[in-house]
Amino acid sequence: MTQTIKLDGEQQLSVSHPSSCVVIAGPGSGKTRILVAKALSVQHTHHICLTFTRNATEEVRRRSPDTYTSTIHSLCYRTLGHYPGSYEELLSQFLNLPRTKIPKFTWVLVDEFQDLNLQELKVVLAITDLHYGNIFLVGDPCQSIFGYQEALGKELIPLVEDRLDLLLPKFYLNNNYRSSPEIIKKLERIHFRTLQAMYQNPDHVEGTAVLFRTNHQLDVVSSTLTHLEIDHNTRKSITRTRLEVTETNHIPLLATIHCTKGLEFNTIIAFDWGERDLERNLYYVATARASNNFHLINSLSELTHHLSNNGNQ
């Protein structure tokens, strides 16, 4: 069934692998496409695809309707029934269920594996059939930016290998279908990994996003833009959530970097960055959101001038 999803050579190798593996997917390399293709290839089995956002969930469901696609939160909630506790308590209650009450799957497909924390990883391992199960991990340790929420990042892979008692094959996706060659060059200067620009003129991507490290920075700029009557939208980081694709109506979006992972814009403005070398992954994620233009702006006056004169370009 994978012939219904067009794949490049790198993508096809990972999807065709018959057992557990890790796919290290660079920015713009088609993580959701890989998940859909893998879901289609194992649809004859009892399988599940775990994602972090509704957008990814809906895309997998649309392309592979027979795939049980869910966030970890939804999986635990549906298994337990009505549960009013916190997210952490929800996972703990799920993991404390008798083994016979925890659903088991032959294939467990996981999106953005580097963002899982230890409890979430335990859920993934708990639902994987120990005798016949396989895990298909897709993500990018270079885009691991949720350490403050105890995400495991690159440390997750050895934990999975130890649990499964095997060395997981690694497949690397370095073809970028999102960004211009100029943006790829910027990315390679941050993390060298031989990314290849496969789409030379990504004009189909629209919108401008101004990205911040913190909600406080965003609030200060938003207040100033409101005072100057410069239209804009805002999206702030909330614990373990992501920004869903939203219609900006050609109005600049002000957002924290943490809630824009997986999204793309024609123009990215990174504001008031400071010591970039201390936050390489965060800077990498910010840069990777851009299709055509990337600007580093450190002063509020320069930012307001840019937005006033350039709008959504």
Sine and cosine of phi, psi and omega as CSV:
sin_phi,cos_phi,sin_psi,cos_psi,sin_omega,cos_omega
0.00,0.00,-0.24,0.97,-0.07,-1.00
-0.93,0.38,-0.23,0.97,0.01,-1.00
-0.91,0.40,-0.26,0.97,0.04,-1.00
-0.97,0.24,-0.23,0.97,0.05,-1.00
-0.92,-0.39,0.87,-0.49,0.00,-1.00
-0.96,0.29,0.83,-0.56,-0.03,-1.00
-0.82,-0.57,0.54,-0.84,0.15,-0.99
-0.99,0.10,0.03,-1.00,-0.09,-1.00
-0.87,0.50,-0.69,0.73,0.01,-1.00
-0.89,0.46,-0.71,0.71,-0.02,-1.00
-0.90,0.43,-0.66,0.75,-0.05,-1.00
-0.90,0.43,-0.62,0.78,0.02,-1.00
-0.87,0.50,-0.68,0.73,-0.03,-1.00
-0.94,0.34,-0.66,0.75,-0.02,-1.00
-0.92,0.38,-0.57,0.82,-0.06,-1.00
-0.98,0.21,-0.26,0.97,-0.04,-1.00
-0.87,0.49,0.76,-0.64,-0.18,-0.98
-0.99,0.14,-0.12,0.99,-0.04,-1.00
-0.65,-0.76,-0.22,-0.98,-0.07,-1.00
-0.83,0.55,0.62,-0.78,0.04,-1.00
-0.30,-0.95,0.15,-0.99,0.04,-1.00
-0.87,-0.49,0.74,-0.68,0.07,-1.00
-0.93,-0.36,0.93,-0.38,0.05,-1.00
-1.00,0.01,0.98,-0.19,-0.15,-0.99
-0.97,-0.24,0.92,-0.40,0.04,-1.00
-0.91,0.41,0.22,-0.98,-0.01,-1.00
-0.86,0.51,0.67,-0.74,0.04,-1.00
0.94,0.33,0.28,0.96,-0.08,-1.00
-1.00,-0.07,-0.02,1.00,0.10,-0.99
1.00,-0.07,0.76,0.65,-0.02,-1.00
-0.88,0.47,-0.70,0.72,-0.01,-1.00
-0.91,0.40,-0.63,0.77,0.05,-1.00
-0.86,0.52,-0.67,0.75,0.02,-1.00
-0.89,0.45,-0.70,0.72,0.01,-1.00
-0.88,0.48,-0.68,0.73,0.01,-1.00
-0.89,0.45,-0.72,0.69,-0.02,-1.00
-0.88,0.47,-0.66,0.75,0.02,-1.00
-0.93,0.38,-0.65,0.76,0.03,-1.00
-0.87,0.50,-0.67,0.75,0.03,-1.00
-0.91,0.41,-0.59,0.81,-0.06,-1.00
-0.96,0.30,-0.35,0.94,-0.01,-1.00
-0.90,-0.44,0.33,0.95,-0.10,-0.99
-0.92,0.40,-0.26,0.97,0.06,-1.00
-0.98,0.18,-0.08,1.00,-0.01,-1.00
-0.96,-0.29,0.14,-0.99,0.11,-0.99
-0.99,0.11,0.97,-0.24,-0.15,-0.99
-0.71,-0.70,0.28,-0.96,0.02,-1.00
-0.59,-0.81,0.54,-0.84,0.09,-1.00
-0.87,-0.49,0.86,-0.52,-0.02,-1.00
-0.97,-0.22,0.81,-0.58,-0.02,-1.00
-0.81,-0.59,0.16,-0.99,0.02,-1.00
-0.98,-0.17,-0.33,0.94,-0.08,-1.00
-0.78,-0.62,0.40,-0.92,0.06,-1.00
-0.91,0.42,-0.56,0.83,-0.01,-1.00
-0.88,0.48,-0.73,0.68,0.03,-1.00
-0.91,0.43,-0.65,0.76,0.03,-1.00
-0.86,0.50,-0.73,0.68,-0.04,-1.00
-0.92,0.40,-0.58,0.81,0.01,-1.00
-0.92,0.39,-0.69,0.72,0.04,-1.00
-0.90,0.45,-0.69,0.72,0.01,-1.00
-0.89,0.47,-0.62,0.79,-0.02,-1.00
-0.92,0.40,-0.66,0.75,-0.06,-1.00
-1.00,0.07,-0.42,0.91,0.01,-1.00
-0.70,-0.71,0.97,0.24,-0.13,-0.99
-0.86,0.51,-0.43,0.90,-0.04,-1.00
-0.99,0.10,-0.02,1.00,-0.01,-1.00
-1.00,0.03,0.78,-0.62,0.12,-0.99
-0.96,0.27,0.96,-0.28,-0.06,-1.00
-0.91,-0.42,0.74,-0.68,-0.14,-0.99
-0.35,-0.94,0.38,-0.92,0.26,-0.96
-0.99,0.16,0.30,-0.95,0.03,-1.00
-0.89,0.45,-0.62,0.78,0.03,-1.00
-0.85,0.53,-0.74,0.67,-0.03,-1.00
-0.91,0.42,-0.64,0.77,0.03,-1.00
-0.86,0.52,-0.75,0.66,-0.02,-1.00
-0.92,0.39,-0.65,0.76,-0.03,-1.00
-0.90,0.44,-0.70,0.71,-0.01,-1.00
-0.92,0.40,-0.57,0.82,0.00,-1.00
-0.94,0.34,-0.65,0.76,-0.06,-1.00
-0.99,0.12,-0.38,0.92,-0.13,-0.99
1.00,0.09,-0.40,-0.92,-0.02,-1.00
-0.89,0.46,0.87,-0.50,0.01,-1.00
-0.65,-0.76,0.90,-0.43,-0.12,-0.99
-1.00,0.01,0.01,1.00,-0.10,-1.00
-0.97,0.25,-0.04,-1.00,0.02,-1.00
-0.96,0.29,0.15,-0.99,0.01,-1.00
-0.87,0.49,-0.69,0.72,0.00,-1.00
-0.90,0.44,-0.66,0.75,0.03,-1.00
-0.92,0.39,-0.57,0.82,0.03,-1.00
-0.87,0.49,-0.73,0.69,0.01,-1.00
-0.91,0.42,-0.65,0.76,0.00,-1.00
-0.89,0.45,-0.68,0.73,0.02,-1.00
-0.90,0.44,-0.62,0.78,0.04,-1.00
-0.89,0.47,-0.72,0.69,-0.04,-1.00
-0.93,0.36,-0.37,0.93,0.02,-1.00
-1.00,0.04,-0.03,1.00,0.04,-1.00
-0.91,0.43,0.48,-0.88,0.14,-0.99
-0.86,0.52,0.53,-0.85,-0.05,-1.00
-0.80,0.60,-0.58,0.82,-0.04,-1.00
-0.94,0.34,-0.29,0.96,-0.02,-1.00
-1.00,-0.06,-0.24,0.97,-0.01,-1.00
-1.00,0.04,0.83,-0.56,-0.01,-1.00
-0.90,0.44,0.59,-0.81,0.00,-1.00
-0.88,-0.48,0.59,-0.81,-0.04,-1.00
-0.76,-0.65,0.54,-0.84,0.04,-1.00
-0.97,0.25,-0.58,0.81,0.08,-1.00
-0.79,-0.61,0.77,-0.64,0.10,-1.00
-0.88,-0.48,0.94,-0.35,0.01,-1.00
-0.99,-0.13,0.78,-0.63,-0.11,-0.99
-0.82,-0.57,0.84,-0.55,0.06,-1.00
-1.00,-0.01,0.59,-0.81,0.06,-1.00
0.80,0.60,0.80,0.60,-0.09,-1.00
-0.85,0.52,-0.49,0.87,-0.05,-1.00
-0.92,0.39,-0.26,0.97,-0.04,-1.00
-1.00,-0.03,-0.07,1.00,0.03,-1.00
-0.94,0.33,0.65,-0.76,0.19,-0.98
-1.00,-0.06,0.00,-1.00,-0.12,-0.99
-0.89,0.45,-0.67,0.74,0.01,-1.00
-0.89,0.45,-0.66,0.75,0.01,-1.00
-0.91,0.40,-0.62,0.78,0.07,-1.00
-0.89,0.46,-0.64,0.77,0.04,-1.00
-0.87,0.49,-0.60,0.80,0.06,-1.00
-0.90,0.43,-0.71,0.70,0.02,-1.00
-0.85,0.53,-0.72,0.70,-0.02,-1.00
-0.94,0.33,-0.54,0.84,-0.02,-1.00
-0.92,0.39,-0.52,0.86,-0.04,-1.00
-1.00,-0.03,-0.03,1.00,0.04,-1.00
-1.00,0.04,0.85,-0.53,0.01,-1.00
-0.86,0.51,0.87,-0.49,-0.09,-1.00
-0.90,0.44,-0.51,0.86,-0.08,-1.00
-1.00,-0.02,-0.59,0.80,-0.10,-1.00
-0.83,-0.55,0.00,1.00,-0.14,-0.99
-0.99,0.13,0.42,-0.91,0.07,-1.00
-0.72,-0.70,0.52,-0.85,0.03,-1.00
-0.89,-0.45,0.74,-0.67,0.04,-1.00
-0.89,-0.46,0.98,-0.19,-0.08,-1.00
-0.99,-0.14,0.81,-0.59,0.03,-1.00
-0.84,-0.55,0.77,-0.63,0.01,-1.00
0.07,-1.00,-0.25,-0.97,-0.06,-1.00
-0.46,-0.89,0.97,-0.25,0.03,-1.00
-0.85,0.53,-0.44,0.90,0.05,-1.00
-0.92,0.38,-0.29,0.96,0.04,-1.00
-0.95,-0.32,0.42,0.91,0.05,-1.00
-0.99,0.16,0.95,-0.33,-0.07,-1.00
-0.75,-0.66,0.20,0.98,-0.03,-1.00
-0.95,-0.32,0.52,0.86,0.03,-1.00
-0.87,0.50,-0.54,0.84,0.02,-1.00
-0.92,0.39,-0.26,0.96,0.10,-0.99
-0.96,-0.27,0.34,0.94,0.08,-1.00
0.93,0.37,0.40,0.92,0.12,-0.99
-0.89,0.45,0.59,-0.81,-0.14,-0.99
-0.99,0.15,-0.40,0.92,-0.02,-1.00
0.86,0.51,-0.67,-0.74,-0.04,-1.00
-0.93,0.36,-0.27,0.96,0.01,-1.00
-0.95,0.31,-0.23,0.97,-0.03,-1.00
-0.92,0.38,-0.63,0.77,-0.11,-0.99
-0.86,0.51,-0.77,0.64,0.03,-1.00
-0.89,0.46,-0.49,0.87,0.06,-1.00
-0.91,0.41,-0.67,0.75,0.04,-1.00
-0.92,0.39,-0.68,0.73,0.00,-1.00
-0.88,0.48,-0.64,0.77,0.02,-1.00
-0.91,0.41,-0.65,0.76,-0.02,-1.00
-0.93,0.37,-0.64,0.77,-0.02,-1.00
-1.00,0.07,-0.19,0.98,-0.02,-1.00
0.84,0.53,0.73,0.69,0.08,-1.00
-0.39,-0.92,0.38,-0.93,0.05,-1.00
-1.00,-0.01,0.89,-0.45,-0.08,-1.00
-0.97,0.23,0.76,-0.65,0.13,-0.99
-0.89,0.46,0.60,-0.80,0.00,-1.00
-0.92,-0.40,0.76,-0.65,0.09,-1.00
-0.89,-0.45,0.68,-0.74,-0.09,-1.00
-0.90,-0.43,0.81,-0.58,0.04,-1.00
-0.96,-0.28,0.94,-0.34,-0.07,-1.00
-0.91,-0.42,0.05,1.00,0.05,-1.00
-1.00,0.08,0.87,-0.49,-0.03,-1.00
-0.98,-0.20,0.85,-0.53,-0.03,-1.00
-0.96,-0.26,0.21,0.98,-0.08,-1.00
-0.95,-0.30,-0.68,0.73,-0.29,-0.96
-0.93,-0.37,0.38,-0.93,0.05,-1.00
-0.95,0.32,0.30,-0.95,0.05,-1.00
-0.84,0.55,-0.54,0.84,0.01,-1.00
-0.91,0.41,-0.65,0.76,0.04,-1.00
-0.93,0.37,-0.63,0.78,0.03,-1.00
-0.86,0.50,-0.65,0.76,0.03,-1.00
-0.88,0.48,-0.65,0.76,0.04,-1.00
-0.90,0.44,-0.68,0.74,0.01,-1.00
-0.89,0.46,-0.66,0.75,-0.02,-1.00
-0.92,0.40,-0.45,0.89,0.05,-1.00
-0.96,0.28,-0.39,0.92,0.03,-1.00
-1.00,0.07,-0.79,0.61,0.08,-1.00
-0.74,-0.68,0.94,-0.34,-0.01,-1.00
-0.98,0.22,0.87,-0.49,-0.03,-1.00
-0.50,-0.87,0.30,0.95,0.05,-1.00
0.85,0.53,0.71,0.71,0.14,-0.99
-0.90,0.44,0.56,-0.83,0.02,-1.00
-0.87,-0.49,0.79,-0.61,0.05,-1.00
-0.98,0.18,0.94,-0.35,-0.07,-1.00
-0.99,-0.15,-0.27,0.96,0.00,-1.00
-0.87,-0.50,0.96,-0.28,-0.21,-0.98
-0.97,0.23,-0.34,0.94,-0.07,-1.00
-0.59,-0.81,0.96,0.26,-0.11,-0.99
-0.97,0.23,0.86,0.50,-0.05,-1.00
-0.97,0.26,-0.17,0.98,-0.01,-1.00
-0.95,0.32,-0.28,0.96,-0.01,-1.00
-1.00,0.04,0.74,-0.67,-0.04,-1.00
-0.85,-0.52,0.15,-0.99,0.15,-0.99
0.99,-0.11,0.42,-0.91,0.08,-1.00
-0.85,-0.53,0.71,-0.70,0.08,-1.00
-0.81,-0.59,0.74,-0.67,0.13,-0.99
-0.98,-0.18,0.88,-0.48,-0.14,-0.99
-0.95,-0.30,0.65,-0.76,-0.05,-1.00
-0.81,-0.58,0.40,-0.92,0.08,-1.00
-0.99,0.17,-0.50,0.87,-0.09,-1.00
-0.72,-0.69,0.38,-0.93,0.10,-0.99
-0.89,0.45,-0.57,0.82,-0.02,-1.00
-0.88,0.47,-0.72,0.69,0.05,-1.00
-0.84,0.54,-0.70,0.72,-0.01,-1.00
-0.87,0.49,-0.70,0.72,-0.03,-1.00
-0.88,0.48,-0.66,0.75,-0.01,-1.00
-0.89,0.46,-0.73,0.68,-0.03,-1.00
-0.93,0.37,-0.67,0.75,0.00,-1.00
-0.87,0.49,-0.66,0.75,0.02,-1.00
-0.88,0.48,-0.66,0.75,0.01,-1.00
-0.92,0.40,-0.70,0.71,0.00,-1.00
-0.90,0.44,-0.61,0.79,0.04,-1.00
-0.89,0.45,-0.68,0.73,0.02,-1.00
-0.89,0.46,-0.59,0.81,-0.01,-1.00
-1.00,0.06,0.02,1.00,0.00,-1.00
0.87,0.50,0.65,0.76,0.11,-0.99
-0.99,-0.17,0.91,-0.41,-0.05,-1.00
-0.88,0.47,0.62,-0.78,0.05,-1.00
-0.24,-0.97,0.35,-0.94,0.14,-0.99
-0.93,-0.36,0.38,-0.93,0.02,-1.00
-0.74,-0.67,0.55,-0.83,0.13,-0.99
-0.63,-0.78,0.84,-0.55,-0.04,-1.00
-0.96,-0.27,0.35,-0.94,0.06,-1.00
-0.97,0.26,0.70,-0.71,0.15,-0.99
-0.79,-0.61,0.53,-0.85,-0.12,-0.99
-0.76,0.65,0.84,-0.55,0.11,-0.99
0.79,0.61,0.65,0.76,0.13,-0.99
-0.79,-0.61,0.27,-0.96,0.03,-1.00
-0.79,-0.61,0.40,-0.92,0.11,-0.99
-0.96,0.27,0.79,-0.61,0.08,-1.00
-1.00,0.10,0.41,-0.91,0.02,-1.00
-0.83,0.56,0.76,-0.65,-0.05,-1.00
-0.73,-0.68,0.50,-0.86,0.06,-1.00
-0.98,0.17,0.88,-0.47,-0.05,-1.00
-1.00,-0.04,-0.16,0.99,0.01,-1.00
0.81,0.59,0.62,0.79,0.03,-1.00
0.88,0.47,0.41,0.91,0.10,-1.00
-0.97,-0.26,0.73,-0.69,0.00,-1.00
-0.83,0.56,0.60,-0.80,0.03,-1.00
-0.97,-0.26,0.79,-0.61,0.14,-0.99
-0.98,-0.17,0.85,-0.53,-0.08,-1.00
-0.50,-0.87,0.44,-0.90,0.16,-0.99
-0.97,0.22,0.51,-0.86,-0.05,-1.00
-0.87,0.49,-0.58,0.81,-0.08,-1.00
-0.89,0.45,-0.43,0.90,-0.04,-1.00
-0.98,-0.21,0.24,0.97,0.04,-1.00
-0.89,-0.46,0.13,0.99,0.03,-1.00
-0.85,0.53,0.72,-0.69,0.03,-1.00
1.00,-0.04,-0.20,0.98,0.01,-1.00
-1.00,-0.10,0.25,-0.97,0.01,-1.00
-0.64,-0.77,0.55,-0.83,-0.02,-1.00
-0.66,-0.75,0.42,-0.91,0.06,-1.00
-0.90,0.44,-0.68,0.74,-0.07,-1.00
-0.77,-0.64,0.73,-0.68,0.09,-1.00
-0.89,-0.45,0.73,-0.68,0.14,-0.99
-0.89,-0.45,0.90,-0.43,0.10,-1.00
-1.00,-0.02,0.85,-0.53,-0.14,-0.99
-0.96,-0.29,0.71,-0.71,0.15,-0.99
0.78,0.63,0.89,0.45,-0.20,-0.98
-0.99,0.16,-0.64,0.77,-0.01,-1.00
0.98,0.22,-0.71,-0.71,-0.08,-1.00
-0.99,0.13,1.00,-0.04,-0.05,-1.00
-0.91,0.41,-0.56,0.83,-0.06,-1.00
-0.89,0.45,-0.40,0.92,-0.01,-1.00
-0.99,0.15,-0.22,0.98,-0.05,-1.00
-0.69,-0.73,0.82,0.58,-0.13,-0.99
-0.87,0.49,-0.69,0.73,-0.02,-1.00
-0.90,0.44,-0.62,0.78,0.01,-1.00
-0.91,0.42,-0.68,0.73,0.04,-1.00
-0.91,0.42,-0.59,0.81,0.03,-1.00
-0.90,0.44,-0.73,0.68,0.01,-1.00
-0.89,0.46,-0.67,0.74,0.02,-1.00
-0.87,0.49,-0.73,0.68,-0.01,-1.00
-0.90,0.43,-0.63,0.78,-0.06,-1.00
-0.93,0.38,-0.25,0.97,0.05,-1.00
-0.96,0.28,-0.28,0.96,-0.12,-0.99
-1.00,0.05,0.68,-0.74,0.12,-0.99
-1.00,-0.06,-0.67,0.74,-0.09,-1.00
-0.82,-0.57,-0.62,0.78,-0.14,-0.99
-0.76,-0.65,0.65,-0.76,0.07,-1.00
-0.69,-0.73,0.79,-0.61,0.01,-1.00
-0.81,-0.59,0.66,-0.75,0.11,-0.99
-0.95,-0.32,0.93,-0.37,-0.07,-1.00
-0.85,-0.53,0.77,-0.64,-0.08,-1.00
-0.93,-0.36,-0.26,0.97,-0.01,-1.00
-0.93,-0.36,0.57,-0.82,-0.02,-1.00
-0.92,0.40,-0.61,0.79,0.00,-1.00
-0.91,0.42,-0.64,0.77,0.03,-1.00
-0.92,0.40,-0.61,0.79,0.00,-1.00
-0.92,0.40,-0.73,0.68,-0.01,-1.00
-0.90,0.44,-0.60,0.80,0.06,-1.00
-0.89,0.45,-0.69,0.72,0.00,-1.00
-0.89,0.45,-0.73,0.69,-0.04,-1.00
-0.93,0.38,-0.57,0.82,0.00,-1.00
-0.93,0.37,-0.56,0.83,-0.10,-1.00
-0.99,-0.13,-0.38,0.92,-0.07,-1.00
-0.93,-0.36,-0.26,0.96,0.03,-1.00
0.84,0.54,-0.86,-0.51,-0.07,-1.00
-0.98,-0.22,0.32,0.95,-0.03,-1.00
-1.00,0.03,0.00,0.00,0.00,0.00
